[in-house]
Amino acid sequence: MISVSTSAPLPNSDQWSFLELASSPDHADRERVARLERAGSPATLIHALTDALTAGVASGDIRYGWEFKEADPSHHRAVVQFRVDPTLFDWFFNARSGYRAHFRAHPSRGIALNADLVGVMQDKLHKRLPVRVSAMRVDSHMTSHGDVGVSRVDFISSLNVDLPKLWLGATPIGGGYLPTAASGPKICVGSKRWYAFYMGDNAWLDLKGAFNANNRLCQPKDPLTRALKLHETGNA
């Protein structure tokens, strides 16, 4: 078990370097570096992400899924996919104040940021979703198995603060694939090189809740296991 260290400092420029991106012949990569160096605080990031979520709810540019557990199709979890600006996506994944940088600082610091984000998003959705949510019933591959109406209470209860997770939305609810740039120049994290994820104009984030298994919420991957992997590799 890891100790709780939510105050561990975020990586500095020696521990989290954009040198490869800055040295790229592609002008767009160098522009990304300038933006990432100017990235705001974690609190500002949370505000920007929740603004993107609420804008999606208001405009309808958002996807709702009700994912069933293939080992027991009676168990479901909420999935919310919302669009973000490409620069916000870049900030979220690649800046020193971003999501992965928190896990790099310490697994428990990443878990704490994830909980803060989920808590605010859960509250926003609770206030804005209709009493019955129109969703798509999907499997683990996000393949559609028809439309379904889910009570707001059940949908929101899946977004318990401790278990849901945020990540990139490369597989749209209903099927398909959105390409994610993971090749080319990388971020130098100590002696390691992490993908500098980017999705351009098709930048979406996934908010996945916990499965309700016989009145007990659970995730297929333990949050601590996920946090340790993010700390070591930057990938989930």
Backbone bond lengths (Angstrom), bond angles and torsions (degrees), N, CA, C in turn:
res aa  C-N    CA-C-N  psi(-1)  N-CA   C-N-CA  omega(-1)  CA-C   N-CA-C  phi
1 M - - - 1.463 - - 1.518 109.26 -
2 I 1.363 117.11 136.11 1.453 119.22 178.73 1.517 109.88 -85.23
3 S 1.320 115.53 154.24 1.448 119.34 176.09 1.527 108.84 -80.20
4 V 1.327 116.22 155.92 1.465 120.46 179.07 1.518 108.56 -80.31
5 S 1.326 116.20 125.65 1.455 120.74 -178.80 1.525 109.23 -145.14
6 T 1.343 115.58 62.69 1.456 119.39 -177.38 1.519 112.35 -71.59
7 S 1.340 118.06 -9.75 1.460 120.78 179.05 1.528 112.15 -96.07
8 A 1.330 118.41 3.37 1.465 120.62 177.99 1.525 109.12 -55.02
9 P 1.340 118.28 133.80 1.473 120.09 -175.82 1.516 112.14 -66.10
10 L 1.319 115.71 145.40 1.457 120.54 174.43 1.523 109.88 -67.83
11 P 1.319 117.92 155.83 1.472 120.35 -177.32 1.531 111.59 -59.06
12 N 1.332 114.75 144.00 1.464 119.38 173.75 1.525 109.63 -94.12
13 S 1.319 116.75 -174.42 1.472 120.67 -174.47 1.523 112.54 -67.84
14 D 1.342 118.08 -22.59 1.461 120.29 175.43 1.525 111.42 -78.49
15 Q 1.314 116.08 -31.83 1.467 121.02 -176.81 1.530 112.94 -89.42
16 W 1.328 116.43 -15.11 1.480 121.76 -176.38 1.528 106.16 -146.47
17 S 1.304 116.09 92.17 1.466 121.30 -170.35 1.525 112.50 -110.57
18 F 1.333 115.37 143.26 1.466 122.24 175.97 1.533 111.03 -102.38
19 L 1.319 116.89 25.60 1.463 121.17 -173.96 1.525 112.17 -58.03
20 E 1.341 116.72 -43.24 1.469 119.13 -179.31 1.523 111.55 -64.26
21 L 1.328 116.12 -42.56 1.460 119.08 177.98 1.519 111.30 -64.85
22 A 1.338 116.77 -39.83 1.459 121.00 -179.19 1.520 112.02 -66.74
23 S 1.338 116.45 -27.63 1.470 121.32 -178.69 1.527 112.42 -89.73
24 S 1.325 117.38 -2.07 1.455 121.29 -177.09 1.534 110.68 -67.43
25 P 1.336 117.24 143.21 1.470 119.52 174.66 1.523 112.83 -71.68
26 D 1.329 116.80 -13.22 1.460 121.66 -178.82 1.536 109.06 -80.99
27 H 1.321 115.61 118.77 1.468 120.41 -178.78 1.530 111.08 -58.64
28 A 1.345 117.10 -34.73 1.464 120.17 -179.49 1.521 111.61 -62.03
29 D 1.342 117.54 -36.66 1.466 120.43 177.33 1.520 110.82 -64.38
30 R 1.313 116.67 -40.58 1.468 119.93 -179.47 1.534 110.90 -68.91
31 E 1.325 115.99 -34.27 1.464 118.87 175.40 1.529 110.81 -66.01
32 R 1.328 116.35 -37.30 1.463 120.42 176.75 1.522 110.35 -59.51
33 V 1.332 116.96 -42.86 1.468 120.49 -179.64 1.521 110.34 -58.50
34 A 1.323 116.70 -45.62 1.465 120.18 -179.25 1.526 110.64 -59.76
35 R 1.325 117.23 -41.64 1.464 120.45 178.86 1.524 111.14 -68.31
36 L 1.325 117.00 -42.83 1.464 120.25 -178.67 1.522 111.49 -65.36
37 E 1.312 117.18 -34.91 1.465 120.31 177.54 1.532 111.36 -66.63
38 R 1.346 116.13 -25.07 1.463 120.18 -179.13 1.530 112.04 -96.27
39 A 1.310 118.31 5.29 1.469 121.45 -174.40 1.528 111.19 -55.86
40 G 1.317 114.85 143.45 1.458 120.73 -176.67 1.525 113.46 -78.58
41 S 1.308 114.84 -170.23 1.466 122.47 -175.61 1.524 110.58 -76.20
42 P 1.336 117.08 164.04 1.470 119.68 174.27 1.522 113.15 -56.85
43 A 1.328 117.20 -38.15 1.465 119.94 179.31 1.526 110.96 -63.88
44 T 1.333 115.79 -39.79 1.466 119.92 178.09 1.521 110.35 -67.05
45 L 1.322 116.97 -36.25 1.466 121.55 177.65 1.534 110.38 -62.65
46 I 1.317 117.23 -45.91 1.463 120.94 178.62 1.526 110.32 -58.46
47 H 1.325 115.96 -43.66 1.459 120.42 179.62 1.526 110.95 -62.32
48 A 1.326 117.10 -44.33 1.464 121.31 -178.87 1.530 111.30 -64.23
49 L 1.320 117.07 -40.62 1.462 121.02 -179.35 1.528 111.51 -68.43
50 T 1.312 117.05 -41.50 1.460 118.99 179.84 1.527 110.65 -70.50
51 D 1.334 117.33 -30.95 1.468 120.00 173.25 1.527 110.29 -62.83
52 A 1.341 116.34 -41.64 1.473 120.16 179.21 1.527 110.38 -64.44
53 L 1.320 117.46 -40.17 1.469 121.26 178.37 1.522 110.97 -63.10
54 T 1.330 117.03 -49.16 1.462 119.92 -177.18 1.532 111.30 -67.56
55 A 1.337 116.74 -32.67 1.467 119.50 175.63 1.523 110.14 -64.30
56 G 1.330 116.59 -38.95 1.459 120.78 178.14 1.518 111.87 -65.02
57 V 1.332 116.94 -41.06 1.463 120.75 177.84 1.526 109.67 -61.99
58 A 1.334 116.26 -44.21 1.464 120.82 -176.64 1.530 112.05 -66.96
59 S 1.333 116.52 -39.56 1.464 120.63 -175.32 1.524 113.35 -88.28
60 G 1.318 116.63 -17.18 1.462 120.92 -174.28 1.513 113.46 85.07
61 D 1.352 116.77 3.03 1.464 120.57 178.53 1.530 108.56 -85.82
62 I 1.308 114.92 67.09 1.460 122.56 -173.75 1.526 107.13 -156.37
63 R 1.327 117.16 155.12 1.462 120.99 179.72 1.525 108.97 -125.31
64 Y 1.333 115.99 138.18 1.463 121.87 177.50 1.524 108.86 -118.36
65 G 1.312 115.59 127.87 1.450 120.88 177.11 1.515 111.29 -121.34
66 W 1.343 115.19 153.50 1.466 122.21 174.88 1.522 104.74 -126.10
67 E 1.334 114.51 90.36 1.467 121.22 -171.82 1.516 111.02 -81.58
68 F 1.331 115.98 130.57 1.457 118.89 177.15 1.528 110.24 -97.93
69 K 1.313 114.39 150.57 1.457 121.78 179.50 1.528 107.61 -84.01
70 E 1.322 116.42 119.59 1.462 118.75 -171.15 1.530 112.75 -65.43
71 A 1.321 117.12 -27.21 1.471 119.63 176.75 1.525 111.38 -72.37
72 D 1.334 116.70 -23.63 1.459 121.41 177.42 1.521 107.51 -152.69
73 P 1.339 118.01 91.27 1.469 121.79 -174.22 1.526 115.52 -60.97
74 S 1.325 117.90 -6.96 1.462 119.01 176.45 1.533 111.63 -80.38
75 H 1.325 116.90 -11.16 1.466 121.77 179.72 1.528 109.08 -96.87
76 H 1.337 116.83 129.69 1.457 121.74 -176.27 1.527 111.28 -130.58
77 R 1.336 114.47 161.69 1.456 120.13 170.47 1.531 109.71 -142.49
78 A 1.318 115.45 154.77 1.458 121.67 178.04 1.518 110.11 -78.92
79 V 1.334 116.07 141.10 1.458 122.61 171.50 1.525 107.14 -130.53
80 V 1.316 115.95 128.01 1.466 121.42 177.43 1.517 107.90 -122.68
81 Q 1.309 116.97 126.77 1.470 121.74 176.46 1.518 108.03 -117.37
82 F 1.336 115.91 126.31 1.462 119.95 -178.98 1.525 110.18 -133.58
83 R 1.318 114.40 147.69 1.460 121.50 -176.83 1.534 110.36 -81.53
84 V 1.322 115.58 142.63 1.461 120.72 175.11 1.524 108.92 -129.76
85 D 1.312 115.75 156.88 1.458 120.71 174.80 1.530 108.92 -63.25
86 P 1.346 119.28 143.68 1.472 120.65 -179.85 1.522 113.78 -54.80
87 T 1.335 117.14 -35.81 1.472 118.94 -179.66 1.523 111.06 -72.08
88 L 1.341 117.27 -31.83 1.469 120.26 176.17 1.521 109.86 -70.26
89 F 1.314 117.17 -41.00 1.468 121.37 174.90 1.529 110.11 -56.87
90 D 1.341 116.76 -45.86 1.460 122.24 -179.91 1.525 110.60 -61.69
91 W 1.310 116.79 -44.74 1.457 122.39 178.01 1.525 110.02 -60.13
92 F 1.332 116.27 -48.68 1.460 121.32 -177.90 1.533 111.63 -55.64
93 F 1.330 117.04 -46.65 1.457 119.90 -174.41 1.526 114.23 -89.26
94 N 1.314 117.88 -33.66 1.463 119.49 -162.42 1.521 116.41 -116.70
95 A 1.325 119.02 -13.52 1.463 120.30 -179.17 1.527 111.46 -79.63
96 R 1.321 115.64 161.95 1.474 120.91 179.33 1.524 112.00 -71.21
97 S 1.325 116.66 -15.05 1.472 120.54 175.87 1.523 111.05 -102.72
98 G 1.336 117.24 7.89 1.449 121.75 -173.42 1.522 114.74 -86.80
99 Y 1.300 114.20 -174.49 1.467 123.58 -174.18 1.529 111.68 -59.81
100 R 1.335 116.89 -54.06 1.466 119.33 -176.19 1.526 111.38 -67.78
101 A 1.324 117.37 -32.26 1.468 119.97 178.92 1.527 110.97 -63.23
102 H 1.336 116.87 -32.78 1.465 119.54 177.02 1.531 110.85 -65.76
103 F 1.334 116.68 -42.48 1.464 119.26 177.52 1.528 110.73 -66.78
104 R 1.329 116.66 -34.22 1.463 119.68 178.65 1.533 110.39 -66.53
105 A 1.323 116.53 -38.07 1.470 119.70 178.17 1.523 110.41 -59.55
106 H 1.316 115.85 -46.27 1.464 122.05 176.56 1.522 107.36 -172.72
107 P 1.327 119.06 138.08 1.465 119.43 -179.61 1.522 113.80 -52.13
108 S 1.323 117.05 -39.98 1.463 118.74 -177.67 1.522 112.03 -72.02
109 R 1.337 116.85 -25.39 1.466 118.04 175.65 1.528 109.79 -70.65
110 G 1.322 117.22 -36.95 1.455 120.61 174.61 1.512 111.93 -64.36
111 I 1.334 116.18 -43.37 1.464 120.31 178.45 1.530 110.25 -60.05
112 A 1.344 116.44 -39.77 1.464 120.48 -179.64 1.527 111.45 -65.64
113 L 1.345 117.74 -42.77 1.461 119.87 177.99 1.526 110.63 -64.16
114 N 1.327 116.25 -43.19 1.467 120.32 178.06 1.531 110.47 -57.28
115 A 1.322 116.63 -43.74 1.467 120.94 180.00 1.525 110.99 -65.02
116 D 1.337 117.16 -39.90 1.461 120.33 178.17 1.530 110.55 -61.88
117 L 1.329 115.95 -45.87 1.458 120.44 179.65 1.526 111.55 -62.55
118 V 1.325 116.08 -48.65 1.463 120.48 -178.09 1.524 110.44 -62.33
119 G 1.334 116.75 -40.01 1.456 120.32 -179.13 1.523 112.33 -60.35
120 V 1.327 116.11 -45.49 1.466 119.88 179.64 1.525 110.28 -67.79
121 M 1.340 117.20 -41.45 1.459 120.51 -179.16 1.526 111.49 -66.90
122 Q 1.317 116.40 -39.36 1.460 120.03 176.83 1.527 110.26 -59.24
123 D 1.321 115.85 -43.57 1.465 120.63 -179.67 1.530 110.93 -64.18
124 K 1.334 116.97 -44.12 1.463 120.72 179.85 1.532 110.71 -62.25
125 L 1.329 116.96 -43.84 1.461 120.41 -179.29 1.523 110.98 -66.88
126 H 1.317 116.45 -39.29 1.469 120.12 180.00 1.526 110.97 -59.78
127 K 1.332 116.04 -36.37 1.467 120.49 -178.04 1.524 112.72 -79.18
128 R 1.338 116.75 -23.30 1.461 119.67 -170.18 1.528 115.50 -111.94
129 L 1.306 117.65 -19.98 1.463 118.71 -178.42 1.525 110.85 -76.63
130 P 1.332 117.09 149.17 1.464 119.86 175.60 1.528 110.70 -69.24
131 V 1.316 116.22 168.74 1.467 120.87 -179.73 1.525 110.70 -59.62
132 R 1.331 116.09 -32.03 1.465 120.78 176.66 1.519 107.55 -124.98
133 V 1.334 115.77 122.75 1.460 122.35 -175.76 1.524 109.50 -91.15
134 S 1.322 117.15 126.86 1.467 121.70 174.02 1.519 108.20 -82.79
135 A 1.316 116.68 113.95 1.460 122.26 -175.65 1.521 109.85 -130.00
136 M 1.310 114.75 172.16 1.458 121.03 174.64 1.525 107.77 -108.88
137 R 1.304 117.15 129.19 1.464 120.70 177.70 1.526 107.33 -79.73
138 V 1.335 116.32 121.48 1.461 120.80 -172.46 1.524 111.03 -131.84
139 D 1.342 114.57 158.82 1.461 119.97 172.67 1.523 108.84 -93.83
140 S 1.323 117.53 -170.78 1.466 121.39 -175.61 1.520 113.02 -67.00
141 H 1.341 117.04 -17.19 1.466 121.66 177.12 1.523 111.63 -93.09
142 M 1.322 116.52 6.04 1.461 123.80 -178.39 1.522 112.53 67.77
143 T 1.329 118.17 17.47 1.459 122.61 175.77 1.521 109.74 -73.62
144 S 1.323 116.24 135.05 1.462 120.66 -176.05 1.524 112.07 -73.15
145 H 1.331 114.74 137.87 1.460 122.36 170.64 1.526 109.41 -122.89
146 G 1.335 114.97 32.75 1.454 120.63 177.28 1.516 113.06 101.59
147 D 1.314 114.92 167.42 1.459 121.41 178.89 1.522 110.34 -84.83
148 V 1.322 115.25 154.30 1.451 120.54 -178.14 1.525 108.87 -149.46
149 G 1.319 116.88 146.77 1.451 121.75 172.61 1.520 109.16 -100.67
150 V 1.321 116.09 129.39 1.471 121.05 -177.10 1.525 107.88 -122.70
151 S 1.312 116.55 133.51 1.468 118.31 178.17 1.524 109.59 -62.51
152 R 1.301 115.69 143.80 1.473 120.40 178.12 1.519 110.69 -57.27
153 V 1.320 117.82 -37.41 1.469 121.27 -179.91 1.527 110.22 -60.17
154 D 1.333 117.32 -48.23 1.465 120.53 -179.50 1.529 111.18 -66.44
155 F 1.327 116.18 -40.82 1.461 119.92 -178.51 1.530 110.70 -63.75
156 I 1.316 116.48 -47.64 1.469 120.71 -178.09 1.527 111.39 -69.16
157 S 1.340 117.23 -34.93 1.469 119.21 -178.40 1.526 111.44 -63.47
158 S 1.333 117.00 -26.58 1.461 120.81 176.66 1.519 111.73 -67.57
159 L 1.337 116.59 -21.60 1.470 121.41 -177.48 1.519 111.30 -93.64
160 N 1.320 115.55 39.75 1.467 121.48 173.36 1.529 109.03 -52.95
161 V 1.316 117.38 135.54 1.464 121.57 -169.33 1.526 113.60 -57.53
162 D 1.326 118.64 -35.82 1.466 121.02 -171.41 1.527 114.39 -79.79
163 L 1.320 118.65 -19.85 1.463 119.99 -170.43 1.528 116.12 -112.23
164 P 1.326 120.66 -32.57 1.468 119.46 179.80 1.526 111.92 -62.98
165 K 1.341 115.29 165.37 1.458 120.03 -176.29 1.513 109.94 -145.60
166 L 1.325 114.73 152.46 1.456 122.54 176.30 1.519 109.34 -109.75
167 W 1.330 115.30 142.32 1.474 119.74 175.64 1.519 107.78 -162.52
168 L 1.308 116.69 179.00 1.459 120.01 179.95 1.523 111.07 -71.94
169 G 1.323 115.36 147.86 1.458 120.74 -176.31 1.507 112.76 -102.31
170 A 1.327 116.67 69.86 1.470 120.84 -177.10 1.524 112.72 -78.43
171 T 1.326 117.76 -22.70 1.468 121.37 -179.64 1.519 108.94 -112.55
172 P 1.331 118.40 102.41 1.463 120.65 -177.16 1.527 112.26 -63.10
173 I 1.318 116.11 145.70 1.454 120.93 171.67 1.527 107.85 -59.09
174 G 1.312 115.67 125.23 1.447 120.98 -175.88 1.512 112.86 105.73
175 G 1.332 116.60 -10.44 1.461 120.54 176.30 1.515 112.92 107.72
176 G 1.326 115.45 168.13 1.460 121.80 -177.30 1.512 111.19 106.05
177 Y 1.333 115.19 -170.21 1.458 119.71 -177.76 1.519 109.08 -154.94
178 L 1.330 116.53 134.75 1.455 122.29 174.12 1.525 107.81 -110.53
179 P 1.341 118.40 120.07 1.461 119.99 -175.58 1.525 112.09 -64.42
180 T 1.312 114.77 140.29 1.463 122.42 177.59 1.520 108.52 -119.74
181 A 1.312 116.45 122.88 1.463 120.02 179.65 1.522 109.58 -70.75
182 A 1.320 115.95 117.26 1.468 121.07 178.85 1.517 110.27 -132.35
183 S 1.327 116.50 7.26 1.459 120.11 177.34 1.528 108.32 -105.08
184 G 1.306 116.44 -178.25 1.456 119.84 179.69 1.511 112.60 80.79
185 P 1.341 117.55 -160.45 1.477 120.93 -177.12 1.517 111.79 -57.51
186 K 1.306 115.51 143.64 1.461 121.22 -177.38 1.517 111.01 -117.46
187 I 1.315 115.56 169.30 1.467 121.69 173.21 1.520 107.93 -85.54
188 C 1.314 117.40 133.83 1.466 122.17 177.94 1.534 107.80 -90.55
189 V 1.322 115.92 110.40 1.464 122.40 -178.90 1.522 106.95 -111.86
190 G 1.331 115.85 96.82 1.463 119.79 -171.42 1.513 108.71 60.17
191 S 1.327 116.66 -125.08 1.467 121.22 178.72 1.523 112.01 -90.31
192 K 1.345 116.67 0.59 1.462 120.84 -176.48 1.524 110.75 -101.90
193 R 1.323 115.51 162.66 1.458 121.93 177.27 1.527 108.11 -124.77
194 W 1.308 114.84 118.97 1.461 121.23 -177.05 1.519 110.16 -106.47
195 Y 1.344 115.59 146.57 1.457 120.35 175.50 1.533 110.58 -57.46
196 A 1.311 115.86 135.84 1.464 121.29 173.80 1.528 107.63 -94.52
197 F 1.324 116.50 75.52 1.468 122.11 -173.18 1.530 112.00 -51.22
198 Y 1.331 115.16 141.11 1.464 120.37 178.52 1.520 108.05 -155.85
199 M 1.353 116.75 139.74 1.458 120.09 -179.11 1.527 113.37 -126.11
200 G 1.327 117.43 5.59 1.451 120.03 176.79 1.519 112.35 57.82
201 D 1.343 116.04 -140.94 1.466 120.61 -175.17 1.526 113.43 -73.58
202 N 1.330 117.35 -11.06 1.471 121.11 176.49 1.523 110.60 -104.38
203 A 1.323 116.03 48.07 1.467 120.78 -177.88 1.527 110.28 -87.95
204 W 1.320 114.94 115.54 1.466 122.08 178.06 1.521 109.26 -128.00
205 L 1.323 115.74 149.87 1.463 121.62 172.96 1.524 109.46 -116.34
206 D 1.326 115.08 147.15 1.469 124.13 175.33 1.525 109.60 -100.89
207 L 1.305 116.40 132.28 1.455 122.28 165.65 1.522 106.08 -115.57
208 K 1.337 116.19 110.29 1.471 120.64 -177.01 1.520 109.47 -110.82
209 G 1.324 114.71 127.08 1.449 120.45 179.21 1.518 112.77 -80.91
210 A 1.316 114.33 -168.28 1.468 121.55 178.28 1.524 109.08 -102.23
211 F 1.324 115.93 147.25 1.465 120.95 176.35 1.532 109.38 -71.64
212 N 1.329 114.89 139.65 1.461 120.44 172.22 1.523 107.37 -93.20
213 A 1.322 115.59 103.08 1.468 121.91 -178.03 1.525 108.62 -109.55
214 N 1.334 115.33 98.53 1.478 120.51 179.27 1.525 111.16 56.14
215 N 1.353 114.60 49.71 1.459 122.30 178.64 1.524 113.67 65.96
216 R 1.311 116.25 21.50 1.464 120.74 174.72 1.520 108.11 -129.93
217 L 1.345 116.49 123.85 1.455 120.53 -179.41 1.525 110.54 -79.26
218 C 1.340 116.29 137.80 1.459 119.71 -179.01 1.522 109.67 -153.78
219 Q 1.319 115.74 157.76 1.459 123.34 175.27 1.527 108.84 -117.58
220 P 1.348 118.01 144.37 1.469 119.81 175.58 1.524 111.99 -58.83
221 K 1.334 116.02 -37.82 1.467 120.49 177.68 1.519 108.37 -109.34
222 D 1.323 116.22 122.54 1.455 121.68 178.98 1.532 110.27 -56.66
223 P 1.346 119.27 134.10 1.467 120.85 -178.94 1.527 114.08 -56.34
224 L 1.328 117.42 -33.88 1.463 119.14 178.82 1.523 111.17 -69.61
225 T 1.331 117.13 -40.67 1.460 120.64 176.98 1.526 110.05 -60.17
226 R 1.333 116.50 -44.48 1.462 121.12 177.23 1.522 110.99 -61.34
227 A 1.339 116.45 -43.61 1.469 120.39 -178.55 1.525 111.86 -63.02
228 L 1.334 116.47 -41.01 1.461 119.72 179.13 1.519 111.66 -65.64
229 K 1.343 116.22 -37.90 1.467 119.10 178.44 1.526 110.32 -67.27
230 L 1.337 117.04 -42.17 1.466 120.18 177.21 1.523 111.03 -62.25
231 H 1.307 116.93 -39.16 1.468 121.16 178.44 1.529 111.36 -61.49
232 E 1.324 117.00 -40.01 1.458 121.34 -174.88 1.527 113.18 -85.74
233 T 1.338 117.11 -37.05 1.472 119.86 -170.25 1.519 114.59 -121.52
234 G 1.338 118.28 -15.63 1.452 120.13 -176.10 1.504 113.70 75.87
235 N 1.313 117.30 9.82 1.451 121.56 -179.24 1.516 109.08 -125.32
236 A 1.330 115.50 154.26 1.462 118.78 -178.99 1.527 111.15 -113.28
